[in-house]
Amino acid sequence: MNVCIVPEYPISLMTGGLQVQAVETYKALKELDGELQVSLFNWSEASKPSDIYHFIGFPPYMYRVMELVKFAKRPYVITILFGCETNKLTLYLATMRRWIKSEILRLRSRQDAILNASALITITQADANALQMIHHIDKSKIHIVPNAVNENYFNATSDAWQKTFGTEQFILCVGAIQPRKNQLLLLKAANQLQLPVVLIGAELPGWEDYAKKVEDEQKINAAYGGRWIKNLTNENPLLASAYASCRLFVLLSTDETQPLSILQAMAVKKPVLLLKASYTNEPPFNQIPTTTAQNVQSLAMDIKRHWERGVVVPLPEDYRWRNVALKLKSIYEKAINEYKSS
């Protein structure tokens, strides 16, 4: 079976969670004992069509590629990420927007591409519910396959980090620098406690003013041993070692679906503190301590408590890449067989 993984954007031009997921999916499938032939979609290469295409992410322009796959008489599956609120009003409004676009404005290309997929994959039950309601998808076509964590996080040690930066413990926060990640609030609270924070994440274009405020606060935190590392790829062994060396992982994000950084901290068996948000009601995050603090004083108190007596919530085996790859392989095989018999 020949599988082609199609990222939501060209990896040479864009980085982000879904791009990482696409590359890691490609790697995990290739490691299934040679059972699959796997490729990453390349716009510039001419090659024989794959047996099945897996679109990870679904920006509007991608339906053009799906049309070509359809003309080539090949099945495709889509991983769709909503990350939306799960209350009834939000889902109803999203359903109405989709209906207006497809039925009144006749902008049906996206809806048709979703309906014609052999299978649809979401990473959470909440996203599966949203997909079923918004796009009227039959439940039998929807599969829940979570994000996965590279095996080196389950076996991470502090050696590489401590050899480079020393043995002092710290609060770790990993993610692109932007207001919804709330790194500025974290730094202000940590500075009040005089606790070191290690930020790992690049500045996002368009958020330069916010990044400057983060930088100014981080300079204060540097006096307590903190640092900001802007360019550390997911493949760099120093990243896993940073998780192994930290005392507490904190993410104060207001808008996530299934953030890889938290899964990585859980795999390394580190205490985690999250800002209470809709995604923290979903497994596996519903077992992790949360804070509702929106000001520096209250947040500092919560961080101090978890710094001293943090709770470790181990990551379930379902989130290992081999287990996820086996689930995907089963979905591909079913999709191909059903396509051939239709």
C-alpha positions as CSV (number, residue, x, y, z in Angstrom):
1,M,0.0,0.0,0.0
2,N,1.4,3.4,-1.0
3,V,0.3,6.3,1.1
4,C,0.8,10.0,0.4
5,I,0.7,12.5,3.4
6,V,-0.5,16.0,2.3
7,P,0.3,18.8,4.8
8,E,-2.1,21.8,5.0
9,Y,0.7,24.1,3.8
10,P,4.1,23.6,2.1
11,I,6.5,22.8,4.9
12,S,9.2,25.0,3.3
13,L,7.0,28.0,3.8
14,M,5.0,27.4,7.0
15,T,5.6,25.7,10.4
16,G,3.1,24.8,13.1
17,G,1.4,22.0,14.9
18,L,-0.3,20.4,11.8
19,Q,3.0,20.6,9.9
20,V,4.7,18.8,12.7
21,Q,1.9,16.3,12.8
22,A,2.2,15.6,9.0
23,V,6.0,15.0,9.2
24,E,5.7,12.8,12.3
25,T,2.8,10.8,10.8
26,Y,5.0,10.3,7.7
27,K,7.9,9.1,9.9
28,A,5.7,6.8,12.1
29,L,4.1,5.1,9.1
30,K,7.5,4.5,7.5
31,E,8.6,2.7,10.6
32,L,5.9,0.1,10.5
33,D,8.3,-2.7,9.6
34,G,8.3,-1.8,5.9
35,E,4.5,-2.6,5.6
36,L,3.8,0.7,3.9
37,Q,5.3,2.9,1.2
38,V,4.9,6.5,2.4
39,S,5.7,9.8,0.8
40,L,5.2,13.5,1.7
41,F,3.2,15.4,-1.0
42,N,5.6,17.4,-3.2
43,W,4.2,20.0,-5.5
44,S,7.2,19.9,-7.9
45,E,7.7,16.1,-8.3
46,A,6.1,14.1,-11.0
47,S,5.2,10.6,-9.7
48,K,2.7,7.8,-10.0
49,P,-0.5,8.4,-8.0
50,S,-0.4,6.8,-4.5
51,D,-3.0,4.3,-3.5
52,I,-4.5,6.7,-0.9
53,Y,-4.0,10.3,0.1
54,H,-4.2,11.6,3.7
55,F,-4.8,15.4,3.9
56,I,-3.7,16.7,7.3
57,G,-5.5,20.0,7.7
58,F,-8.0,21.4,5.4
59,P,-7.4,25.0,4.2
60,P,-9.9,26.2,1.5
61,Y,-7.6,25.9,-1.5
62,M,-6.9,22.2,-0.8
63,Y,-10.1,21.1,-2.5
64,R,-8.3,21.7,-5.9
65,V,-5.8,19.0,-5.0
66,M,-8.6,16.7,-3.8
67,E,-10.3,17.2,-7.3
68,L,-7.1,15.9,-8.9
69,V,-7.0,12.9,-6.5
70,K,-10.6,12.2,-7.5
71,F,-9.8,12.4,-11.2
72,A,-6.9,10.0,-10.6
73,K,-9.6,7.6,-9.1
74,R,-7.9,7.4,-5.7
75,P,-9.5,7.5,-2.3
76,Y,-8.5,10.2,0.3
77,V,-9.0,10.8,4.0
78,I,-8.9,14.1,5.8
79,T,-7.7,15.0,9.3
80,I,-9.9,18.0,10.3
81,L,-9.0,20.2,13.3
82,F,-11.7,22.5,14.6
83,G,-10.6,23.5,18.1
84,C,-13.9,25.3,18.6
85,E,-16.0,25.7,21.6
86,T,-18.3,22.7,22.1
87,N,-21.4,24.5,23.5
88,K,-24.6,24.1,21.5
89,L,-24.8,27.8,20.5
90,T,-21.3,27.9,19.0
91,L,-21.9,24.6,17.0
92,Y,-25.3,25.8,15.8
93,L,-23.8,29.1,14.5
94,A,-21.0,27.2,12.8
95,T,-23.6,24.9,11.2
96,M,-25.6,27.9,10.0
97,R,-22.5,29.6,8.5
98,R,-21.6,26.4,6.6
99,W,-25.2,26.0,5.4
100,I,-25.3,29.6,4.1
101,K,-22.0,29.3,2.3
102,S,-22.8,25.9,0.6
103,E,-26.6,26.2,0.0
104,I,-27.3,30.0,-0.5
105,L,-23.9,31.3,-1.8
106,R,-23.4,28.0,-3.6
107,L,-19.8,27.7,-2.3
108,R,-20.0,24.0,-2.1
109,S,-16.4,22.9,-2.9
110,R,-15.3,22.5,0.7
111,Q,-18.5,20.8,1.8
112,D,-18.4,18.4,-1.2
113,A,-14.7,17.6,-0.6
114,I,-15.5,16.6,3.0
115,L,-18.6,14.6,2.1
116,N,-16.7,12.7,-0.6
117,A,-13.8,11.7,1.7
118,S,-13.5,8.0,2.3
119,A,-12.9,8.7,6.0
120,L,-12.6,11.7,8.2
121,I,-10.2,11.9,11.2
122,T,-10.4,14.1,14.2
123,I,-8.1,14.2,17.2
124,T,-10.7,14.6,19.9
125,Q,-14.3,13.5,20.6
126,A,-15.3,17.2,20.7
127,D,-14.1,17.7,17.2
128,A,-15.8,14.5,16.0
129,N,-19.1,15.9,17.5
130,A,-18.6,19.2,15.8
131,L,-17.8,17.5,12.4
132,Q,-20.9,15.4,12.6
133,M,-23.2,18.4,13.5
134,I,-21.7,21.1,11.2
135,H,-21.2,19.0,8.1
136,H,-23.8,16.3,8.6
137,I,-21.3,13.5,8.4
138,D,-22.4,9.9,9.2
139,K,-20.8,8.8,12.4
140,S,-19.4,5.6,10.7
141,K,-17.1,7.7,8.6
142,I,-15.5,9.6,11.5
143,H,-12.4,8.2,13.3
144,I,-10.8,9.6,16.4
145,V,-7.0,9.4,16.2
146,P,-5.1,11.6,18.7
147,N,-1.9,13.4,18.2
148,A,1.1,11.3,19.2
149,V,4.4,11.9,20.9
150,N,7.8,10.8,19.6
151,E,9.3,7.9,21.5
152,N,12.3,9.9,22.6
153,Y,10.1,11.9,25.0
154,F,9.0,8.8,26.8
155,N,12.7,8.1,27.4
156,A,14.0,11.6,27.7
157,T,16.9,12.4,30.2
158,S,18.2,15.7,31.5
159,D,21.8,15.0,30.4
160,A,21.9,17.2,27.2
161,W,20.2,20.2,28.8
162,Q,22.2,20.1,32.0
163,K,25.4,19.7,30.1
164,T,24.6,22.9,28.1
165,F,22.8,25.1,30.6
166,G,23.4,23.6,34.1
167,T,21.4,21.8,36.7
168,E,19.1,24.6,38.0
169,Q,15.4,23.7,37.8
170,F,12.9,25.9,36.0
171,I,9.4,26.4,34.7
172,L,9.1,25.4,31.0
173,C,6.7,26.9,28.4
174,V,6.9,25.7,24.8
175,G,5.0,27.4,22.0
176,A,5.0,30.2,19.5
177,I,5.1,33.7,21.1
178,Q,1.6,35.1,20.8
179,P,-1.0,36.6,23.1
180,R,-3.3,33.5,23.2
181,K,-0.3,31.6,24.7
182,N,-0.1,34.1,27.5
183,Q,3.7,33.9,27.9
184,L,3.8,37.5,29.2
185,L,1.4,36.8,32.1
186,L,3.5,33.7,33.0
187,L,6.7,35.7,33.1
188,K,5.2,38.5,35.2
189,A,3.9,35.9,37.8
190,A,7.3,34.1,37.8
191,N,9.2,37.3,38.2
192,Q,7.1,38.1,41.3
193,L,8.1,34.7,42.6
194,Q,11.7,35.1,41.4
195,L,11.4,31.7,39.6
196,P,13.3,31.0,36.4
197,V,11.2,30.5,33.2
198,V,12.6,28.8,30.0
199,L,10.6,29.9,27.0
200,I,11.0,27.8,23.8
201,G,9.3,29.3,20.8
202,A,9.7,31.6,17.8
203,E,8.2,35.0,17.4
204,L,5.2,34.9,15.0
205,P,4.9,37.5,12.2
206,G,2.4,40.1,13.2
207,W,2.9,39.8,16.9
208,E,6.2,41.8,17.1
209,D,4.8,44.3,19.7
210,Y,3.7,41.4,22.0
211,A,7.1,39.7,21.5
212,K,8.9,42.9,22.5
213,K,6.9,43.0,25.8
214,V,7.7,39.3,26.4
215,E,11.4,40.0,25.7
216,D,11.4,42.9,28.2
217,E,9.9,40.7,30.9
218,Q,12.2,37.9,30.0
219,K,15.2,40.1,30.6
220,I,14.1,40.6,34.2
221,N,13.6,36.8,34.5
222,A,17.1,36.2,33.2
223,A,18.4,37.5,36.6
224,Y,16.7,34.5,38.2
225,G,18.1,32.0,35.7
226,G,15.5,32.1,32.9
227,R,16.1,32.1,29.2
228,W,14.3,32.4,25.9
229,I,15.3,30.0,23.1
230,K,13.7,31.0,19.8
231,N,14.8,28.3,17.4
232,L,14.7,24.8,18.7
233,T,13.1,22.3,16.4
234,N,11.0,19.4,17.5
235,E,13.7,17.0,16.2
236,N,16.4,18.6,18.4
237,P,17.3,16.3,21.3
238,L,17.8,19.4,23.5
239,L,14.0,20.0,23.4
240,A,13.2,16.6,25.0
241,S,16.0,17.1,27.5
242,A,14.5,20.5,28.4
243,Y,11.3,18.8,29.4
244,A,13.2,16.2,31.4
245,S,15.1,19.0,33.2
246,C,12.2,21.3,34.1
247,R,10.4,21.2,37.5
248,L,7.0,22.4,36.2
249,F,5.5,22.8,32.7
250,V,3.0,25.7,32.4
251,L,0.8,26.6,29.4
252,L,-1.7,29.4,29.9
253,S,-3.2,29.2,26.4
254,T,-6.9,30.2,25.9
255,D,-7.4,28.4,22.6
256,E,-6.1,24.9,21.9
257,T,-7.4,21.5,20.7
258,Q,-4.7,18.9,21.7
259,P,-1.4,20.8,22.1
260,L,1.6,18.7,21.5
261,S,3.7,20.5,24.1
262,I,1.5,19.3,26.9
263,L,1.5,15.7,25.6
264,Q,5.3,15.9,25.5
265,A,5.4,17.1,29.1
266,M,3.1,14.3,30.2
267,A,5.2,11.7,28.3
268,V,8.3,12.9,30.3
269,K,6.2,12.6,33.5
270,K,6.5,16.3,34.5
271,P,3.9,18.2,36.6
272,V,1.8,20.4,34.4
273,L,-0.4,23.5,35.1
274,L,-2.9,24.7,32.5
275,L,-5.2,27.7,32.2
276,K,-8.8,26.5,32.5
277,A,-10.2,26.4,28.9
278,S,-12.6,24.3,26.8
279,Y,-10.0,21.8,25.7
280,T,-9.0,21.1,29.4
281,N,-12.3,19.3,29.8
282,E,-11.2,16.7,27.2
283,P,-9.0,13.6,27.8
284,P,-6.2,13.4,28.5
285,F,-6.1,17.0,29.8
286,N,-9.1,16.6,32.1
287,Q,-6.8,15.0,34.7
288,I,-4.3,17.9,34.7
289,P,-4.5,20.7,37.3
290,T,-5.8,24.1,36.0
291,T,-5.8,27.7,37.1
292,T,-8.5,30.3,36.5
293,A,-6.2,33.2,37.5
294,Q,-6.2,36.1,35.1
295,N,-4.0,38.5,37.2
296,V,-0.4,38.3,38.3
297,Q,-1.0,38.0,42.0
298,S,-3.5,35.0,41.8
299,L,-1.5,33.2,39.2
300,A,1.7,33.6,41.2
301,M,0.0,31.9,44.1
302,D,-1.1,29.0,41.9
303,I,2.3,28.6,40.3
304,K,4.0,28.6,43.7
305,R,1.7,25.8,44.9
306,H,2.4,23.6,41.9
307,W,6.1,24.4,41.9
308,E,6.2,23.0,45.4
309,R,3.8,20.1,45.1
310,G,3.1,19.5,41.4
311,V,1.0,16.5,40.2
312,V,2.3,14.2,37.5
313,V,-0.3,12.8,35.1
314,P,1.3,10.2,32.9
315,L,0.4,10.0,29.2
316,P,-1.6,7.0,28.1
317,E,-0.1,4.4,25.7
318,D,-2.6,5.5,23.0
319,Y,-0.5,8.5,22.4
320,R,2.6,6.6,21.3
321,W,3.3,7.0,17.6
322,R,3.4,3.3,16.7
323,N,-0.1,2.8,18.2
324,V,-1.4,5.9,16.2
325,A,0.3,4.6,13.0
326,L,-1.4,1.2,13.3
327,K,-4.8,2.9,13.7
328,L,-4.1,5.0,10.6
329,K,-3.0,1.9,8.6
330,S,-6.3,0.2,9.5
331,I,-8.3,3.3,8.3
332,Y,-6.3,3.4,5.0
333,E,-6.9,-0.3,4.3
334,K,-10.6,0.0,4.9
335,A,-10.9,3.1,2.8
336,I,-9.1,1.5,-0.2
337,N,-11.1,-1.7,0.0
338,E,-14.4,0.1,0.2
339,Y,-13.3,2.5,-2.7
340,K,-12.4,-0.5,-4.9
341,S,-15.7,-2.2,-4.2
342,S,-17.9,0.9,-4.8
